[in-house]
Amino acid sequence: MTAQVRIKNLDVFPQIFVEFYFPPDIITPLYEEVIQNKDKIKKINDKHFGDGGRIAVDYWTDFEETVKLNEMNKIVYQVGMYFKDMQVTCDGYWTAIYGPYGVHGSHTHSSKLFESKINNLSSVLYLTNIGSTKFHNPSTHNVTENLLIIKAEVGKMIMFPSNILHSSPAHNVEKEKIIISANWQIHQSKI
């Protein structure tokens, strides 16, 4: 019997974040597929960024040339089931592997002004229990919380507005943090 995917809305900043928890029968095969492709992911990163283009040492991503992961289709399907009355498109995903001192500085996933694709949500899916993601409050007035820190947990995926500034600090553990990030277009269905 397949375990149920747990989902809840997190009302923060006053933005809606959606927290998905995918069970081991979905996450474990995805993690194993990433591990099988880890050398390829790291090689793609070095090809595109070299040492001078990295945000930090100990950080690799296949963002420029995504390694396709068949098991990721299960995640995309589950997200589509959650937004069942809407049009859902995964615009793309990429794997990121962080060494002990790897960081990803503050950034957003907002589309560029004149791009034809406009993603409105992004996500981070944790494949290891290592590290965290910091989300910065976009509001500059009446601020009660400046920062939301989400700790990594295997199977947890945080979906958030693409324009939210976020970062990944160094985790300082002698293991690799592995995540899959994605951009999404979610719109009301046309009737």
C-alpha positions as CSV (number, residue, x, y, z in Angstrom):
1,M,0.0,0.0,0.0
2,T,1.3,3.4,-1.0
3,A,1.7,6.0,1.8
4,Q,-0.3,9.2,1.4
5,V,1.3,12.5,0.4
6,R,0.7,15.0,3.2
7,I,0.2,18.7,2.2
8,K,-0.5,21.9,4.2
9,N,-0.5,25.6,3.5
10,L,1.9,27.8,5.4
11,D,0.6,31.3,5.7
12,V,3.7,33.5,6.1
13,F,4.9,37.0,5.2
14,P,1.5,37.2,4.2
15,Q,2.4,34.9,1.3
16,I,1.1,31.4,0.8
17,F,3.8,28.7,0.9
18,V,2.7,25.1,0.3
19,E,4.5,22.3,2.1
20,F,4.3,18.9,0.5
21,Y,5.6,15.7,2.2
22,F,6.3,12.9,-0.2
23,P,6.6,9.4,1.3
24,P,9.6,7.1,1.0
25,D,8.1,5.1,-1.9
26,I,8.2,8.2,-4.0
27,I,11.4,9.9,-2.6
28,T,13.7,6.9,-2.3
29,P,13.7,6.0,-6.0
30,L,14.2,9.7,-6.9
31,Y,17.1,9.9,-4.5
32,E,18.7,6.8,-6.0
33,E,18.3,8.1,-9.5
34,V,20.1,11.4,-8.5
35,I,22.9,9.4,-6.9
36,Q,23.2,7.3,-10.1
37,N,23.6,10.6,-12.0
38,K,25.7,12.5,-9.5
39,D,28.9,12.4,-11.4
40,K,27.1,13.6,-14.6
41,I,25.5,16.5,-12.6
42,K,28.8,17.6,-11.2
43,K,30.5,17.3,-14.6
44,I,27.7,19.5,-16.3
45,N,28.2,22.2,-13.6
46,D,32.0,22.3,-14.2
47,K,31.5,22.5,-17.9
48,H,29.2,25.5,-17.6
49,F,30.6,27.3,-14.6
50,G,34.1,26.3,-14.0
51,D,35.8,27.4,-10.8
52,G,35.2,31.1,-11.5
53,G,31.4,30.9,-12.0
54,R,30.4,29.1,-8.9
55,I,28.6,30.9,-6.1
56,A,30.8,28.9,-3.7
57,V,33.1,26.0,-3.6
58,D,31.4,22.7,-2.9
59,Y,28.3,23.6,-4.9
60,W,27.2,21.8,-8.1
61,T,24.1,22.1,-10.2
62,D,22.8,21.0,-13.6
63,F,20.7,24.1,-14.0
64,E,22.2,25.0,-17.4
65,E,21.7,21.4,-18.8
66,T,19.3,19.5,-16.7
67,V,19.8,15.7,-16.2
68,K,16.3,14.3,-16.8
69,L,15.0,12.2,-13.8
70,N,12.2,9.8,-14.6
71,E,11.2,9.6,-11.0
72,M,10.6,13.4,-10.9
73,N,7.5,12.7,-13.0
74,K,5.8,11.3,-9.8
75,I,6.4,14.6,-8.0
76,V,5.0,16.6,-10.9
77,Y,1.9,14.4,-11.0
78,Q,1.3,14.8,-7.3
79,V,1.6,18.6,-7.5
80,G,-0.9,18.5,-10.4
81,M,-3.3,16.5,-8.2
82,Y,-3.1,19.1,-5.5
83,F,-3.9,21.9,-7.9
84,K,-6.5,19.7,-9.7
85,D,-8.8,22.6,-10.7
86,M,-5.9,24.6,-12.2
87,Q,-3.5,24.4,-15.1
88,V,-0.1,23.2,-13.8
89,T,3.1,23.2,-15.8
90,C,6.5,22.4,-14.4
91,D,8.7,24.8,-16.4
92,G,11.8,23.0,-15.4
93,Y,13.7,21.5,-12.6
94,W,17.4,21.0,-11.7
95,T,19.4,19.2,-9.1
96,A,21.8,21.0,-6.7
97,I,24.4,19.2,-4.6
98,Y,26.1,21.1,-1.8
99,G,29.3,20.1,-0.1
100,P,29.9,21.0,3.5
101,Y,30.7,24.6,2.7
102,G,28.5,25.0,-0.3
103,V,26.1,28.0,-0.3
104,H,23.7,29.6,-2.7
105,G,23.5,33.3,-2.1
106,S,20.2,35.3,-2.0
107,H,18.3,35.1,-5.3
108,T,14.8,34.8,-6.7
109,H,13.3,32.6,-9.5
110,S,11.3,35.3,-11.1
111,S,11.2,35.3,-14.8
112,K,13.0,37.9,-16.7
113,L,10.8,40.9,-17.9
114,F,10.5,39.9,-21.5
115,E,10.5,36.1,-21.3
116,S,7.5,34.5,-22.8
117,K,7.3,31.9,-19.9
118,I,6.2,33.4,-16.6
119,N,6.7,31.1,-13.7
120,N,4.7,32.2,-10.6
121,L,5.8,29.5,-8.2
122,S,9.0,27.8,-7.4
123,S,9.9,24.9,-5.2
124,V,12.7,23.2,-3.3
125,L,12.5,19.4,-2.7
126,Y,14.9,18.0,-0.1
127,L,16.4,14.6,-0.7
128,T,18.6,14.8,2.4
129,N,18.1,15.9,6.0
130,I,21.0,18.3,5.7
131,G,20.9,22.1,5.8
132,S,18.2,24.7,5.4
133,T,16.7,27.3,3.2
134,K,16.2,30.9,4.3
135,F,13.3,32.9,2.9
136,H,13.3,36.7,3.2
137,N,10.1,38.6,3.9
138,P,9.3,40.8,0.9
139,S,7.3,43.3,3.0
140,T,9.2,46.4,4.1
141,H,6.5,47.7,6.5
142,N,4.7,46.2,9.5
143,V,7.2,43.4,9.5
144,T,6.9,40.9,12.4
145,E,9.1,38.3,10.8
146,N,12.1,39.1,8.6
147,L,13.2,35.6,7.9
148,L,11.6,32.1,7.6
149,I,14.1,29.3,8.0
150,I,13.0,25.9,6.7
151,K,15.1,22.9,7.8
152,A,15.7,20.2,5.3
153,E,13.8,17.0,5.7
154,V,13.8,14.1,3.3
155,G,10.6,14.2,1.2
156,K,9.6,17.8,2.1
157,M,9.0,20.2,-0.7
158,I,8.3,23.8,-0.2
159,M,6.5,25.6,-2.9
160,F,6.7,29.4,-2.8
161,P,6.1,32.5,-4.9
162,S,9.0,32.8,-7.4
163,N,9.7,36.4,-6.4
164,I,10.6,35.6,-2.8
165,L,14.2,36.2,-2.1
166,H,15.8,33.1,-0.6
167,S,19.2,31.5,0.1
168,S,20.9,28.4,1.2
169,P,23.6,28.8,3.9
170,A,26.5,26.4,4.4
171,H,25.5,23.4,6.5
172,N,29.0,22.6,7.8
173,V,28.4,18.8,7.9
174,E,30.7,16.4,6.2
175,K,27.9,15.1,4.0
176,E,26.3,16.4,0.9
177,K,23.0,18.3,0.9
178,I,20.9,17.3,-2.2
179,I,17.9,19.2,-3.4
180,I,15.8,19.5,-6.6
181,S,14.5,23.0,-7.4
182,A,11.8,23.7,-9.9
183,N,9.8,26.5,-11.4
184,W,6.0,26.2,-12.0
185,Q,3.2,28.0,-13.8
186,I,-0.1,27.6,-12.0
187,H,-3.2,29.3,-13.4
188,Q,-6.9,29.0,-13.1
189,S,-8.3,26.5,-15.6
190,K,-10.2,28.0,-18.6
191,I,-13.8,26.9,-18.6
